[in-house]
Structures are given as structure tokens and as C-alpha cells.
Amino acid sequence: MYLKKLIISNFKNITEAEAEFSSKLNCITGNNGSGKTNLLDSVYYLSMTKSYFSNLDQQNISYEQDYSVLRGEYSREDNSVESISVSLGRGGEKHIKRNSKSYQKLSEHIGLIPIVMVSPYDTCLVNESGDERRKFINSIISQMDKEYLRRVQNYNSLLQQRNRHLKESNISDDLLDTFTERLSHNASYIYEKRASFTEKLLPITKKYYNLLSGGKELIDIKYKSDLESGPLSDLLKKCESRDKMFKYTTTGIQRDDLLFLMNDHPFRISGSQGQQKTFLISLKLAQFEIMRQMHGKAPIMLLDDVFDKLDMLRVESLLSMVSSDFFGQIFITDSNKVRVGGILEKINGNSKSFDIVSGRLL
């Protein structure tokens, strides 16, 4: 499935835009701040029911506007059309429809249109807290496993309730036991899925990193979880006194993390900007391959400003990969129009190019 047509109204700095896209390669050029990233984010939103950059929907509505609307027409393999629309209101209204029919739950939409985003923002996966890496792993597995998404939502809701009750002076042991049972039920499923996914992720990430870098560095990905030492039910029982003292839950899968290593040292310490970017692109290419295997079709791939801080050899290696038949529809943004022209000449295939100026698509 690929995005055939996109209509945007009042999304960030894009007041009005309409475009029909190539089923393969789409290049969007423009100066920094012109709206290239916002265009890609609108495509991401249509797949994931949220922005790649912010969970606050009001930030996605254009300044001094009361609403935002996105419409996407997707062409399936049998040439039938899927129509997806998103409408956001300044007062918090949010409606997502598939073929003019509203979803009862937004989670029902996740996974219908698989998507992978590569962005300069991804440096947070290397440099910031484990929360960013948990969001990353959740966003991938949720597109492949609706039960996983349901379990994560249930776990987070139960965790918030337990923490709220821990702030009370006299929380009952019976209530804690109830939370322990229900949290453990969800946590075991989530832990197994995350561990299994990481096992698949590592060798494929290594493969792409070696292709892009020439195999000069040794990379590793390790999944760390409290549940490595036993089931959550035992851990929660062991930590009850501490949880009551600190007034929040001190153990569980909300503390899970992925360790990204280069030559046995954290990437954030040992990796240059170019090495970090190469690793992150490799990570997202591995995400693409795993999702493609699971869905039996190529996800849409969004490559935002990927050429910055990469040498020409790595740029050419990346372009050679994504232009192959293994990949499906690709969106690439770049501020360098000459470089994009060179890309299109080398690929010499099914492609389109667009310019964006101050939120206007040309």
C-alpha cells in the first residue's frame, strides 16, 4: 500500500497543501523551517494517529486556526483505495476515519498502514533517557501486534492507579495484591515480546551498519529489564515496603531499557555524530525489514534530513539500498536541491520531486 494523494489543512506551518505522490521515491526540498519535516509528520500522523514529535495535538494545529485536517488516499495492491482522514480541534476534539467510518478506538488503526520514520530527532534514542527507547520499541511492536499495544495500555493505566494509591497514607494489602496480579499478567507478555524483538533487531541492525560503514566498528544492542531476575509478581512483593516509602512503583517494565553499544561502550560516549547517525539509520532499516517480514508488505519509509553528517560513500550506500525493489514508497527531505537532482539522476526510475516554501508545496 502506498500514499497516492495527500491533502493538508492547517497542520503546523502548512495552511493548505495537496499533492499526488510516486509509488516509489518522493523528494521534498526546501530551506530549513520551510515545512519539509511537517509534511513528513502529516504522513506519519495518518499511520500512527499522532505526531512523531509531540503528543500534544494542539501543537499540530496552525497558529491562530481552530482546526486541522489531514486526508490521505492510499492505493492497495489490488488498486482499491483506502481513505484515511484526521480532524483535530483546538478544544481537544480528535476524529479519525477510515473510508468515512469513525474508529471506536484509535488503537484499531495502528498497523493498517505500516510506517518507519528516520529523523534528526532520533538522536534522543542514543543521548536521552530510557523513556525514549521504550517509546521506540513500543511504536514498532504495536504496529505488528495489537495484543501488545493493548497490554501496554493496560499496564500503564494500572501503574498510574497503583502510584496514585501509593501516595495515600493507608493503602490496603488486598488492593496491592490486586495490582500485583493484574500488572504481572500484562508485564510477562510485554517482556517476552520485547526480548524476542531485540533478538531479531540486533543481527539485522549489524547487517545494515556494516553495509553503511564498511564494518569498521563492533555494535551491540542489549535489552535490560527488571524481569530478568524473576516474574514481576515476586519483584513487586519484594519491593512493597520500598514502594510505600517512596510512594511510587520502583520496579517493573516501565524501567526497561535498550543499551546501544559501540566497541562495548555506550554510543552516546564513544560514537561520533556520523557514527551515531549511521547507527540510527541502521536501526530504522532493521525496523523496516522486521515489519516487512511481519506484514508481508513494505512499510512507507520517511527519511527526514538523513544526508546531513554522512559522507558521500554512506549516502550512496543508503540510496542504493532504499531504491531497490525490497523497499516500497520512500519520502526523502533535503535542503540541498542540487543533491536531490543528483539522487533522481542516479535512481532514474519512478520518482517525483517537490519544493516547499514557507509551508506552501510547489
Phi, psi and omega in degrees: 000138178224158180281112183273318185216140180229132175236129182236135172228120172058043176255110183054237183268007179262104182286309178215134176203146177213134182207149171248134191249158171289149177285351182244279188242129178231120181252128179242120180247156178166162178292163175300134181084004183281338180123007180301310181295322179296324177297313178297323180295327177294323177293318177298318182300319181296335177271319192251359179063022176198162176288151175290338191251338185210141175272356181267105185296331180297334178288346180269351179271133182305149181304133178064020173249154183264349185207164172220141180226133173237136175227130178233135174250123184247135179263126178275174180298330180270012179073004172287163186243133170257128178250123179241132178229145177233131173231131181239139178245151181298334180274007178102000179294143180209121181228131176234128183236145172244117183052046176072006180249126182288145173283144172285321176230136180298331181297339179295336184277334186297127180101345179296316181238087182302142184211148176229130180244131173243123189216153172304334178299339184296347177301339177297335178294330179270319195259345185250194190285170179298340178303320179294322181286329174292320176300319180299308183292325178295319183295329180282305185296326180297330178285346182248343189215101182293329178294322176299313179301317180297318182293320178297316179298316179297315181299313181297321178295315179295321180297317178299318179295315180298316180296323178296318180289329178295337178285345177282154185286330185231072176280134185282151178294326179297318179294319177299320178297321179296314178298319180302313181297314185286321177296317182296321180301316180282323186295322183297320179294314182297316180300313181298319181292320179294318180295316180296318180296317181296324177299322178285324187293319188300305184296328181286322175298317177301317181302311182290323179297318179295323179294322182278329188252348184086010175070031184279336182240153177261119181250158180210153175228125180237136178265123180246132181210145173301331184288354173297334183266000178149172181295152184298328180302317179291320182295318180294321178297316182295329186260009185303312182297317179296319179298320179294322181291315182275346177066032170200166184280119188262000178220156179138179184287349174292353177255001180303154179207158170250130176262123178256118188237146170231121184052043176070012177239149179304137181302325184295338180263316190263344185267134172290171178300319179294320178292319177298317181295319178298318178297314182295320176296318178298320178299317181287327175294323175294319175304313179303312185295318179296316179294323178297317178298318184289316184275339185075015178208157184282128172295157168291138181242128180248116181247100185262113174055044186281342187278341180297135179072011173251137176286168187297326180297317180289324176300313181294323177296317179296314181297322178298321179293305190287343178273356179285165181293343179297328180266153180258234182284132183235136170244127179236131173250148178199144177275350184259101183294326179295317180297319178297319177301320177294323177298312182295324178295318182290321182284319174049053181216212182286100185209160174219152176233148182223148171250144175232130183229117178049044177081003179254127180271125184251000000 
